[in-house]
Amino acid sequence: MRTTIDKAGRLVVPKALREEIGLRAGVVELTADGTGIRIEPVAGQGLVESRGRLIIPSSGIGVVDELVRALRDADRR
């Protein structure tokens, strides 16, 4: 998927990609990842304690075997 960076350095992440990975408007962390850039949402104060356990709020992405494999394989690059 291609997009452009404008003169001010702004990058538009296409809607289809944002929806695919569950990226929403808000603060993100940018880090260099080889010759690419990793974009990750910054965890907010959304953790809730329930029965002595911390609950992480849902990202809206269903976790299926395919996604787990892709995330595991991406970490091995």
Rosetta blueprint (number, residue, H / E / L):
1 M L
2 R L
3 T L
4 T L
5 I E
6 D L
7 K L
8 A L
9 G L
10 R L
11 L E
12 V L
13 V L
14 P L
15 K H
16 A H
17 L H
18 R H
19 E H
20 E H
21 I H
22 G L
23 L L
24 R L
25 A L
26 G L
27 V L
28 V E
29 E E
30 L E
31 T E
32 A E
33 D E
34 G L
35 T L
36 G E
37 I E
38 R E
39 I E
40 E E
41 P E
42 V L
43 A L
44 G L
45 Q L
46 G L
47 L L
48 V E
49 E E
50 S E
51 R L
52 G L
53 R E
54 L E
55 I E
56 I L
57 P L
58 S L
59 S L
60 G L
61 I L
62 G L
63 V L
64 V L
65 D H
66 E H
67 L H
68 V H
69 R H
70 A H
71 L H
72 R H
73 D H
74 A H
75 D H
76 R L
77 R L
